[in-house]
Amino acid sequence: MTRPFADRADAGRQLGAALQPGLGARPAVVVLGLPRGGVVVAAEVARVLAAPLDVLVVRKVGTPTNPELALGAVLADGPAVLNPRVLSAEQLDGGQVERLVAAERARCAEREGRYRPGRPPVDVEGRTVLLVDDGLATGATMRAAVAAVRGRGAGRVVVAVPVGPRETLAVLQREADEVVCLRRPLLFRAVGWAYADFRPTTDDDVVALLRSGPA
């Protein structure tokens, strides 16, 4: 079976080409990649658009019994986005949720320091912000990213991904100003389905891309 994308870099080039006409000649565009894999896609988008590249560190908050089940998502600062259905099903009290969120916030801050040592984040105030990931599943981390850049004064928020399920994209269309997704399969399997090569991205990969990306 032929996959839509050879790898994340290929997906980024295709995504950048799809975004280019809609953005026109807007000078105030910034590309933010969600780590880790999203930064690889975002680096190619930024190259195609000749736009600044930065990272937005978002982490999933897992439940105590199942770390893979998304209770929500957080950044080092800004609002946490929580899933009320999971909260209700897990019957967690406020103290438990606060501790889980605080632990992931600390991990976000540590990772930001690793990715962007001694540098402040790119200023997004009044700018068109492209939030890029290598794909969507539940959308929890992307929803937190949208809320965060809105809180930082972004002028326009565009979610841009190579692949995602239709129900998740529908939720994000209500929260972002625009959603661009190249593949919206009727039967969504997993993000990796869309890639011939979906090998893991490392922290070192992210650091190297941020150092070499458009400034």
VOBA-1610 file (N, C-alpha, C; in pm, whole numbers, padded with zeros to 5 digits, always signed):
BEGIN
Met+00083-00119+00000Met+00000+00000+00000Met+00088+00126+00000Thr+00057+00220-00088Thr+00131+00345-00094Thr+00081+00440+00015Arg+00173+00490+00093Arg+00136+00585+00199Arg+00140+00728+00143Pro+00058+00819+00197Pro+00057+00957+00145Pro+00189+01031+00159Phe+00268+00996+00263Phe+00392+01069+00290Phe+00509+00973+00305Ala+00620+01007+00243Ala+00740+00924+00257Ala+00791+00929+00400Asp+00796+01049+00456Asp+00841+01070+00594Asp+00792+01207+00638Arg+00832+01250+00758Arg+00782+01377+00811Arg+00829+01496+00727Ala+00950+01490+00676Ala+01000+01600+00593Ala+00917+01614+00466Asp+00885+01503+00404Asp+00799+01504+00285Asp+00662+01562+00318Ala+00607+01522+00431Ala+00477+01575+00474Ala+00485+01726+00495Gly+00596+01773+00552Gly+00613+01916+00574Gly+00619+01996+00444Arg+00688+01939+00344Arg+00695+02008+00215Arg+00557+02016+00149Gln+00482+01905+00157Gln+00348+01906+00100Gln+00256+02003+00175Leu+00270+02004+00306Leu+00187+02092+00387Leu+00220+02239+00361Gly+00350+02270+00350Gly+00391+02407+00320Gly+00335+02454+00187Ala+00339+02367+00086Ala+00286+02402-00046Ala+00135+02427-00040Ala+00064+02349+00042Ala-00080+02368+00055Ala-00114+02497+00130Leu-00028+02538+00223Leu-00053+02659+00302Leu-00019+02786+00226Gln+00077+02779+00137Gln+00133+02898+00073Gln+00029+02988+00007Pro-00062+02934-00076Pro-00158+03025-00142Pro-00248+03100-00046Gly-00292+03034+00060Gly-00382+03098+00156Gly-00316+03208+00237Leu-00186+03196+00258Leu-00115+03296+00338Leu-00073+03416+00255Gly-00062+03396+00123Gly-00024+03506+00036Gly+00111+03563+00075Ala+00118+03694+00079Ala+00245+03760+00109Ala+00248+03813+00251Arg+00171+03752+00341Arg+00168+03801+00479Arg+00308+03793+00541Pro+00361+03905+00590Pro+00495+03902+00648Pro+00497+03850+00791Ala+00383+03858+00860Ala+00381+03828+01004Ala+00334+03686+01030Val+00403+03589+00972Val+00371+03448+00992Val+00483+03384+01073Val+00446+03304+01173Val+00545+03228+01249Val+00497+03083+01255Val+00591+02989+01244Val+00560+02847+01245Val+00606+02787+01378Leu+00514+02725+01450Leu+00546+02660+01577Leu+00522+02511+01565Gly+00627+02431+01588Gly+00615+02286+01582Gly+00593+02228+01720Leu+00505+02127+01727Leu+00484+02055+01852Leu+00580+01936+01855Pro+00661+01926+01960Pro+00761+01818+01964Pro+00696+01684+01995Arg+00770+01581+01953Arg+00894+01597+01880Arg+00872+01596+01730Gly+00792+01498+01682Gly+00777+01481+01538Gly+00724+01601+01465Gly+00641+01680+01531Gly+00584+01798+01467Gly+00688+01901+01429Val+00801+01903+01498Val+00906+02001+01465Val+00970+01967+01331Val+00981+01838+01300Val+01037+01798+01170Val+00947+01848+01058Val+00816+01829+01074Val+00720+01877+00974Val+00724+02030+00968Ala+00726+02095+01084Ala+00724+02241+01091Ala+00847+02303+01026Ala+00962+02237+01040Ala+01086+02291+00981Ala+01073+02302+00829Glu+01011+02202+00766Glu+00992+02207+00621Glu+00886+02311+00583Val+00780+02321+00662Val+00679+02424+00638Val+00743+02563+00644Ala+00826+02585+00746Ala+00892+02714+00762Ala+00984+02744+00645Arg+01053+02643+00593Arg+01141+02665+00478Arg+01061+02704+00354Val+00951+02633+00330Val+00868+02664+00213Val+00814+02806+00222Leu+00774+02848+00341Leu+00711+02979+00360Leu+00811+03089+00393Ala+00940+03052+00410Ala+01043+03148+00453Ala+00998+03222+00579Ala+00947+03145+00676Ala+00892+03201+00799Ala+00977+03159+00918Pro+00972+03235+01028Pro+01043+03194+01149Pro+00991+03061+01204Leu+01081+02984+01262Leu+01048+02854+01319Leu+01076+02854+01468Asp+00984+02801+01546Asp+01007+02783+01689Asp+00932+02658+01733Val+00950+02624+01860Val+00886+02506+01917Val+00786+02551+02023Leu+00676+02478+02033Leu+00579+02500+02139Leu+00564+02368+02213Val+00619+02362+02333Val+00623+02235+02407Val+00489+02213+02477Val+00420+02110+02435Val+00292+02070+02493Val+00304+01924+02535Arg+00251+01891+02651Arg+00256+01752+02697Arg+00117+01703+02734Lys+00095+01577+02700Lys-00029+01512+02740Lys-00026+01485+02890Val-00140+01501+02954Val-00156+01462+03095Val-00228+01329+03096Gly-00157+01223+03133Gly-00218+01090+03139Gly-00285+01066+03272Thr-00370+00966+03279Thr-00436+00932+03404Thr-00343+00843+03488Pro-00365+00837+03619Pro-00279+00754+03704Pro-00281+00606+03667Thr-00395+00557+03619Thr-00406+00415+03586Thr-00363+00383+03444Asn-00366+00484+03355Asn-00331+00462+03215Asn-00266+00589+03159Pro-00133+00599+03164Pro-00065+00719+03117Pro-00091+00752+02971Glu-00134+00653+02892Glu-00162+00677+02751Glu-00300+00738+02729Leu-00386+00732+02829Leu-00519+00791+02818Leu-00510+00939+02852Ala-00549+01025+02758Ala-00530+01170+02775Ala-00639+01230+02864Leu-00596+01268+02984Leu-00683+01346+03072Leu-00692+01490+03020Gly-00586+01532+02951Gly-00579+01666+02895Gly-00438+01693+02847Ala-00405+01822+02838Ala-00271+01860+02792Ala-00236+01996+02851Val-00105+02019+02868Val-00058+02143+02931Val+00069+02193+02864Leu+00100+02319+02892Leu+00228+02378+02857Leu+00295+02420+02987Ala+00417+02474+02975Ala+00487+02521+03095Ala+00410+02633+03163Asp+00341+02714+03082Asp+00252+02816+03137Asp+00126+02821+03053Gly+00030+02900+03093Gly-00095+02906+03018Gly-00194+02803+03069Pro-00315+02807+03016Pro-00422+02719+03066Pro-00403+02574+03027Ala-00443+02486+03118Ala-00449+02343+03085Ala-00581+02316+03014Val-00580+02225+02918Val-00703+02182+02851Val-00732+02041+02900Leu-00846+02023+02968Leu-00881+01895+03028Leu-01004+01835+02961Asn-01011+01703+02962Asn-01121+01631+02901Asn-01222+01594+03009Pro-01338+01660+03011Pro-01433+01635+03121Pro-01484+01492+03123Arg-01494+01426+03008Arg-01543+01288+03006Arg-01445+01194+03075Val-01314+01216+03050Val-01213+01133+03116Val-01209+01164+03266Leu-01218+01291+03301Leu-01221+01331+03442Leu-01334+01258+03515Ser-01451+01258+03453Ser-01567+01195+03516Ser-01548+01044+03526Ala-01498+00982+03421Ala-01481+00837+03420Ala-01377+00791+03521Glu-01270+00870+03536Glu-01161+00832+03628Glu-01190+00870+03771Gln-01290+00956+03793Gln-01330+00999+03928Gln-01211+01055+04008Leu-01138+01146+03945Leu-01024+01208+04011Leu-01068+01333+04085Asp-01011+01354+04204Asp-01044+01477+04277Asp-00952+01591+04232Gly-00984+01712+04277Gly-00909+01830+04235Gly-00762+01823+04268Gly-00729+01769+04384Gly-00588+01759+04424Gly-00509+01666+04333Gln-00570+01553+04297Gln-00502+01460+04207Gln-00475+01524+04071Val-00575+01595+04020Val-00560+01660+03890Val-00451+01766+03896Glu-00450+01844+04002Glu-00347+01949+04017Glu-00207+01890+04018Arg-00189+01778+04087Arg-00056+01716+04093Arg-00014+01662+03957Leu-00107+01601+03885Leu-00075+01550+03752Leu-00038+01663+03657Val-00114+01771+03662Val-00087+01887+03575Val+00047+01950+03611Ala+00074+01967+03742Ala+00200+02028+03785Ala+00321+01947+03739Ala+00310+01814+03745Ala+00422+01730+03703Ala+00451+01747+03554Glu+00347+01755+03472Glu+00368+01771+03328Glu+00414+01913+03295Arg+00368+02012+03371Arg+00419+02149+03350Arg+00570+02154+03374Ala+00615+02087+03478Ala+00758+02085+03509Ala+00836+02019+03396Arg+00782+01913+03340Arg+00848+01845+03228Arg+00852+01934+03104Cys+00746+02011+03084Cys+00744+02107+02972Cys+00854+02211+02988Ala+00867+02265+03107Ala+00967+02368+03133Ala+01108+02313+03112Glu+01130+02190+03159Glu+01263+02128+03142Glu+01294+02108+02994Arg+01196+02065+02919Arg+01218+02039+02777Arg+01238+02170+02699Glu+01165+02274+02736Glu+01184+02404+02671Glu+01327+02453+02691Gly+01379+02435+02814Gly+01516+02475+02841Gly+01617+02398+02758Arg+01585+02273+02729Arg+01673+02190+02646Arg+01667+02232+02499Tyr+01548+02261+02452Tyr+01531+02294+02311Tyr+01574+02437+02277Arg+01552+02528+02374Arg+01575+02669+02345Arg+01660+02730+02456Pro+01783+02680+02476Pro+01864+02726+02591Pro+01899+02874+02581Gly+01858+02948+02683Gly+01894+03089+02690Gly+01820+03180+02593Arg+01724+03127+02519Arg+01651+03209+02424Arg+01504+03217+02461Pro+01443+03334+02448Pro+01299+03344+02473Pro+01221+03287+02354Pro+01096+03252+02373Pro+01015+03206+02260Pro+00992+03319+02160Val+00965+03282+02036Val+00932+03381+01934Val+00805+03455+01975Asp+00804+03586+01957Asp+00688+03668+01990Asp+00577+03642+01889Val+00458+03603+01937Val+00347+03573+01846Val+00240+03682+01846Glu+00257+03785+01926Glu+00152+03886+01940Glu+00120+03951+01805Gly-00007+03945+01768Gly-00054+04006+01645Gly-00018+03931+01518Arg+00049+03817+01530Arg+00096+03745+01412Arg+00003+03629+01377Thr+00016+03581+01253Thr-00050+03458+01212Thr+00038+03342+01256Val-00015+03258+01343Val+00062+03147+01399Val+00016+03016+01336Leu+00110+02944+01276Leu+00082+02811+01223Leu+00127+02708+01326Leu+00033+02634+01381Leu+00062+02529+01478Leu+00070+02397+01402Val+00189+02336+01402Val+00215+02221+01317Val+00249+02098+01401Asp+00185+01986+01369Asp+00222+01858+01427Asp+00229+01756+01315Asp+00281+01636+01345Asp+00291+01534+01239Asp+00160+01460+01220Gly+00059+01492+01300Gly-00073+01433+01287Gly-00152+01452+01415Leu-00280+01425+01408Leu-00368+01439+01523Leu-00432+01305+01556Ala-00458+01284+01683Ala-00537+01169+01725Ala-00655+01223+01806Thr-00639+01239+01938Thr-00747+01297+02018Thr-00753+01449+02005Gly-00639+01511+01971Gly-00635+01657+01958Gly-00611+01732+02087Ala-00588+01661+02198Ala-00572+01728+02328Ala-00454+01823+02329Thr-00338+01779+02278Thr-00221+01866+02282Thr-00239+01986+02189Met-00302+01965+02074Met-00323+02077+01982Met-00422+02178+02039Arg-00524+02131+02109Arg-00620+02224+02171Arg-00549+02310+02275Ala-00460+02250+02353Ala-00383+02327+02450Ala-00293+02428+02381Ala-00236+02390+02268Ala-00150+02480+02192Ala-00229+02599+02140Val-00349+02574+02089Val-00435+02683+02040Val-00466+02781+02152Ala-00505+02728+02268Ala-00538+02814+02383Ala-00416+02895+02427Ala-00299+02833+02421Ala-00177+02901+02467Ala-00141+03019+02378Val-00143+03000+02246Val-00101+03110+02158Val-00207+03219+02153Arg-00333+03182+02173Arg-00436+03286+02186Arg-00408+03371+02310Gly-00369+03303+02419Gly-00338+03376+02541Gly-00217+03465+02528Arg-00130+03435+02433Arg-00011+03518+02410Arg-00036+03626+02305Gly-00161+03639+02260Gly-00196+03751+02173Gly-00184+03725+02024Ala-00183+03598+01981Ala-00175+03569+01838Ala-00290+03635+01764Gly-00259+03689+01646Gly-00363+03754+01568Gly-00455+03655+01499Arg-00398+03546+01449Arg-00473+03443+01379Arg-00406+03309+01407Val-00485+03207+01435Val-00430+03076+01470Val-00474+02973+01366Val-00375+02912+01301Val-00401+02811+01199Val-00341+02679+01244Val-00422+02576+01254Val-00374+02441+01283Val-00341+02375+01149Ala-00220+02323+01136Ala-00176+02263+01010Ala-00114+02127+01037Val-00174+02023+00983Val-00126+01886+01006Val-00139+01805+00877Pro-00055+01704+00860Pro-00068+01618+00743Pro-00189+01525+00747Val-00225+01477+00868Val-00331+01377+00878Val-00402+01387+01012Gly-00531+01354+01012Gly-00606+01356+01137Gly-00746+01302+01117Pro-00811+01254+01224Pro-00948+01204+01214Pro-01048+01318+01203Arg-01154+01294+01132Arg-01250+01400+01103Arg-01316+01458+01227Glu-01345+01373+01326Glu-01411+01424+01446Glu-01319+01517+01526Thr-01190+01486+01531Thr-01095+01573+01600Thr-01078+01704+01525Leu-01071+01697+01394Leu-01059+01818+01313Leu-01181+01908+01330Ala-01298+01849+01343Ala-01421+01927+01362Ala-01415+02007+01492Val-01362+01945+01599Val-01348+02016+01727Val-01252+02133+01711Leu-01139+02109+01646Leu-01039+02215+01630Leu-01087+02327+01539Gln-01173+02297+01446Gln-01227+02402+01359Gln-01311+02502+01437Arg-01362+02460+01551Arg-01438+02553+01637Arg-01347+02637+01724Glu-01222+02595+01742Glu-01133+02664+01835Glu-01023+02744+01766Ala-00978+02698+01649Ala-00878+02771+01572Ala-00949+02857+01467Asp-00876+02950+01408Asp-00934+03030+01299Asp-00942+02951+01170Glu-00851+02855+01154Glu-00849+02773+01032Glu-00779+02642+01063Val-00822+02535+00998Val-00757+02405+01010Val-00723+02357+00869Val-00595+02326+00847Val-00549+02271+00719Val-00498+02131+00745Cys-00560+02033+00681Cys-00521+01893+00698Cys-00522+01827+00561Leu-00411+01764+00523Leu-00399+01707+00390Leu-00474+01577+00371Arg-00482+01494+00475Arg-00550+01365+00466Arg-00646+01351+00584Arg-00773+01326+00549Arg-00877+01307+00650Arg-00944+01172+00623Pro-00877+01062+00656Pro-00932+00931+00620Pro-01066+00902+00685Leu-01153+00838+00609Leu-01285+00802+00660Leu-01270+00708+00779Leu-01178+00613+00765Leu-01148+00521+00876Leu-01007+00554+00925Phe-00999+00625+01038Phe-00869+00667+01091Phe-00809+00554+01173Arg-00687+00512+01138Arg-00620+00405+01211Arg-00527+00464+01317Ala-00424+00536+01272Ala-00327+00599+01360Ala-00246+00696+01275Val-00181+00791+01339Val-00102+00889+01265Val+00004+00819+01179Gly+00070+00719+01234Gly+00178+00651+01162Gly+00133+00583+01034Trp+00003+00555+01022Trp-00049+00492+00901Trp-00015+00573+00775Ala-00010+00705+00788Ala+00008+00792+00671Ala+00153+00799+00623Tyr+00247+00741+00697Tyr+00389+00756+00668Tyr+00455+00622+00633Ala+00534+00625+00526Ala+00617+00507+00496Ala+00728+00493+00599Asp+00781+00606+00644Asp+00888+00608+00745Asp+00839+00694+00861Phe+00811+00631+00975Phe+00761+00704+01092Phe+00849+00674+01212Arg+00979+00672+01187Arg+01072+00642+01296Arg+01067+00754+01401Pro+01098+00723+01526Pro+01092+00824+01633Pro+01186+00941+01609Thr+01143+01058+01652Thr+01226+01178+01649Thr+01287+01197+01788Thr+01415+01233+01794Thr+01483+01251+01923Thr+01490+01398+01962Asp+01523+01422+02089Asp+01545+01559+02134Asp+01659+01624+02056Asp+01764+01548+02028Asp+01877+01602+01952Asp+01832+01646+01812Asp+01741+01570+01750Asp+01687+01608+01620Asp+01617+01744+01629Val+01538+01760+01733Val+01463+01885+01751Val+01558+02003+01769Val+01657+01985+01854Val+01756+02093+01878Val+01826+02132+01749Ala+01868+02033+01671Ala+01938+02061+01546Ala+01850+02136+01448Leu+01723+02099+01437Leu+01632+02167+01346Leu+01606+02311+01388Leu+01593+02334+01518Leu+01568+02470+01566Leu+01689+02559+01545Arg+01808+02501+01552Arg+01929+02579+01527Arg+01948+02614+01382Ser+01901+02525+01293Ser+01928+02544+01150Ser+01809+02603+01075Gly+01692+02610+01142Gly+01572+02655+01074Gly+01573+02804+01045Pro+01473+02852+00966Pro+01466+02995+00936Pro+01458+03078+01062Ala+01527+03191+01062Ala+01529+03276+01181Ala+01428+03388+01170
//
